Amino acid sequence: MDKKLTIGISACVMGEKVRYDSGHKRSTFCTQELAEFANFKPFCPEVAIGLPIPRPTIRQIIKDNIITVSRPDGSGDVSDALTEYGKNIGSKLSQFSGFIFCAKSPSCGMERVKVHHHHGKGSDSNGVGFFAQQVMKANPLLPAEENGRLNDAVIRENFMTRVFTYQKWLDLQESGITKHKLIQFHSEQKYLVMSHHIESYRQLGKLLGSADLEIEALAQEYITGLMEALKNKASRKSHTNTLHHIQGYFKKQLDHAKRQELSDEIDAYRLGLTPLLVPLTLIKHYLLEFPNDYLKQQAYLNPHPKALRLRYGY
């Protein structure tokens, strides 16, 4: 990497003691593993709007179909303050690669935040944190995830794939997008997209092949489609399909034994007997032995740094 990622993060997830009880929600993955590749910009909306540490708890409360954020008894409403702070920060994230929120927080939760009934009986887990909601609304393409969900290997790998891909897009924007650069960028992402969403793979190719749009509009439609495609989690089935497509590039170079070895490793992965890293390592070995410029540029082979060990577990 030429430079580190810039990632927004809930301050408590970075280990800052800003929670209502003076505690934190430090993420080992963020502070130890990802920190090598990212500069984190921490935000605590509750402290930012003037709430003390420690402080009384706040929660989302619904009354007459209107959700507010306040203390459990309804006093100390901070809904407008959190919303305005979210809008303010959301407008300043154009060069961020991603955002990691604190799960279940009435201010920072991305989803499944508890919304309590005003009479105090019962709750529904269908809310969105007021700060997170504004940040995501202002930056619909920005990869976002919650700290708790990052403990899942597939979700973590998906999020980091989106983050590093989006950073490449920001770098492309900074260099000045042309039709040629856009086509080259897509060429590098083809198999990555295929592994996530085959229909988007076809649609993005058609978009670039037949579009009469001006370059700014074309670029915006393309990156919107790309980031939506990558939100789909790659499966063993989709990875296997992608691996077989890549295997075809070695059809003439490999002898029967090597072709069979690669087929066997792909099939072992399909059956869940080995992680994705195994057939990928073999493909990379053959790529060194039989260089192919088109394959070498494919983001699918190296969507994120090896040191993050994101393809070891599935």
PEKASUL-V906493 format. One record per residue. RES is the residue in one small letter. SS is DSSP state (H for helix, E for strand, - for the rest). D_LAST is the distance of its C-alpha to the last C-alpha in Angstrom with 2 decimals. Layout:
# PEKASUL-V906493
<<RES;SS;D_LAST> <RES;SS;D_LAST>>
This chain:
# PEKASUL-V906493
<<m;-;24.87> <d;-;28.57> <k;-;28.52> <k;-;26.52> <l;E;25.08> <t;E;27.22> <i;E;25.39> <g;E;27.30> <i;E;26.36> <s;E;28.01> <a;H;30.11> <c;H;29.18> <v;H;25.48> <m;H;26.81> <g;-;28.61> <e;-;32.00> <k;-;34.07> <v;-;35.01> <r;-;34.13> <y;-;36.97> <d;-;37.05> <s;-;36.81> <g;-;33.23> <h;-;30.00> <k;-;26.27> <r;-;25.03> <s;-;21.36> <t;H;20.27> <f;H;17.54> <c;H;20.34> <t;H;23.16> <q;H;21.64> <e;H;18.63> <l;H;19.31> <a;H;23.05> <e;H;23.13> <f;-;22.52> <a;E;24.20> <n;E;27.59> <f;E;27.41> <k;E;30.27> <p;E;30.58> <f;E;32.40> <c;-;33.78> <p;H;35.68> <e;H;37.45> <v;H;38.95> <a;H;39.61> <i;-;41.83> <g;-;43.82> <l;-;42.46> <p;-;43.04> <i;-;40.87> <p;-;40.94> <r;-;41.76> <p;-;42.07> <t;-;38.95> <i;-;38.67> <r;E;37.07> <q;E;36.94> <i;E;39.82> <i;E;40.78> <k;E;44.41> <d;-;45.98> <n;-;42.63> <i;E;42.55> <i;E;39.81> <t;E;40.93> <v;E;39.60> <s;E;42.02> <r;-;42.73> <p;-;42.42> <d;-;46.17> <g;-;45.97> <s;-;47.65> <g;-;46.46> <d;-;44.89> <v;-;42.67> <s;H;41.23> <d;H;43.16> <a;H;42.53> <l;H;38.74> <t;H;38.86> <e;H;41.07> <y;H;39.05> <g;H;35.89> <k;H;37.83> <n;H;39.15> <i;H;35.84> <g;H;34.17> <s;-;36.83> <k;-;36.00> <l;-;32.30> <s;-;32.67> <q;-;31.25> <f;-;28.33> <s;-;24.76> <g;E;23.32> <f;E;24.19> <i;E;22.62> <f;E;24.63> <c;-;25.25> <a;-;24.13> <k;-;26.97> <s;-;29.69> <p;-;32.75> <s;-;32.89> <c;-;29.31> <g;-;27.07> <m;-;25.40> <e;-;25.45> <r;-;26.23> <v;E;29.04> <k;E;31.68> <v;E;34.90> <h;E;37.75> <h;E;40.83> <h;-;43.93> <h;-;45.75> <g;-;43.15> <k;-;42.01> <g;-;38.39> <s;E;35.72> <d;E;33.12> <s;E;29.66> <n;E;29.95> <g;E;31.15> <v;-;30.07> <g;-;31.18> <f;H;34.36> <f;H;33.39> <a;H;29.85> <q;H;31.32> <q;H;33.78> <v;H;31.37> <m;H;29.02> <k;H;32.09> <a;H;33.52> <n;-;30.31> <p;-;28.51> <l;-;26.39> <l;-;25.34> <p;E;21.64> <a;E;21.84> <e;E;19.66> <e;E;20.45> <n;-;19.87> <g;-;18.65> <r;H;15.99> <l;H;14.56> <n;H;13.42> <d;-;10.63> <a;H;7.49> <v;H;7.42> <i;H;11.18> <r;H;11.51> <e;H;9.90> <n;H;12.02> <f;H;14.99> <m;H;15.02> <t;H;14.80> <r;H;17.76> <v;H;19.56> <f;H;19.62> <t;H;20.54> <y;H;23.24> <q;H;24.59> <k;H;25.04> <w;H;26.94> <l;H;29.11> <d;H;29.92> <l;H;30.89> <q;H;33.10> <e;H;34.73> <s;H;35.64> <g;-;37.23> <i;-;35.61> <t;-;37.33> <k;H;36.60> <h;H;35.78> <k;H;33.36> <l;H;31.66> <i;H;31.25> <q;H;29.92> <f;H;27.40> <h;H;26.22> <s;H;26.12> <e;H;23.60> <q;H;21.33> <k;H;21.61> <y;H;18.37> <l;H;16.47> <v;H;18.41> <m;H;17.92> <s;H;14.14> <h;H;14.83> <h;-;18.15> <i;H;20.14> <e;H;23.38> <s;H;23.34> <y;H;22.86> <r;H;26.11> <q;H;27.88> <l;H;27.43> <g;H;28.71> <k;H;31.70> <l;H;32.36> <l;H;32.81> <g;H;34.62> <s;H;37.26> <a;-;37.59> <d;-;41.11> <l;-;40.06> <e;-;41.16> <i;H;38.54> <e;H;38.04> <a;H;37.45> <l;H;35.29> <a;H;33.08> <q;H;32.77> <e;H;31.89> <y;H;29.33> <i;H;27.44> <t;H;27.61> <g;H;26.03> <l;H;23.34> <m;H;22.28> <e;H;22.41> <a;H;20.20> <l;H;17.47> <k;H;17.63> <n;-;16.01> <k;-;12.25> <a;-;10.70> <s;-;9.44> <r;H;8.48> <k;H;12.26> <s;H;13.11> <h;H;10.92> <t;H;12.50> <n;H;15.81> <t;H;15.60> <l;H;14.79> <h;H;17.76> <h;H;19.95> <i;H;19.36> <q;H;19.98> <g;H;23.36> <y;H;24.57> <f;H;24.74> <k;-;26.60> <k;-;29.89> <q;-;28.85> <l;-;26.86> <d;-;28.77> <h;H;27.91> <a;H;26.10> <k;H;23.79> <r;H;23.17> <q;H;22.33> <e;H;20.00> <l;H;17.98> <s;H;18.15> <d;H;17.03> <e;H;13.89> <i;H;13.03> <d;H;13.92> <a;H;11.92> <y;H;8.70> <r;H;10.41> <l;-;11.15> <g;-;7.84> <l;-;9.47> <t;-;7.64> <p;-;4.75> <l;H;6.17> <l;H;8.37> <v;H;10.35> <p;H;12.03> <l;H;12.41> <t;H;14.18> <l;H;16.37> <i;H;17.27> <k;H;18.26> <h;H;20.30> <y;H;22.11> <l;H;22.68> <l;H;24.53> <e;H;26.48> <f;-;27.27> <p;-;27.35> <n;-;26.94> <d;H;27.82> <y;H;26.23> <l;H;22.77> <k;H;23.19> <q;-;23.66> <q;-;20.55> <a;H;18.64> <y;H;15.50> <l;H;15.37> <n;H;15.80> <p;-;15.47> <h;-;15.57> <p;-;16.66> <k;H;14.77> <a;H;16.15> <l;H;13.98> <r;-;10.91> <l;-;8.72> <r;-;6.35> <y;-;6.05> <g;-;3.80> <y;-;0.00>>
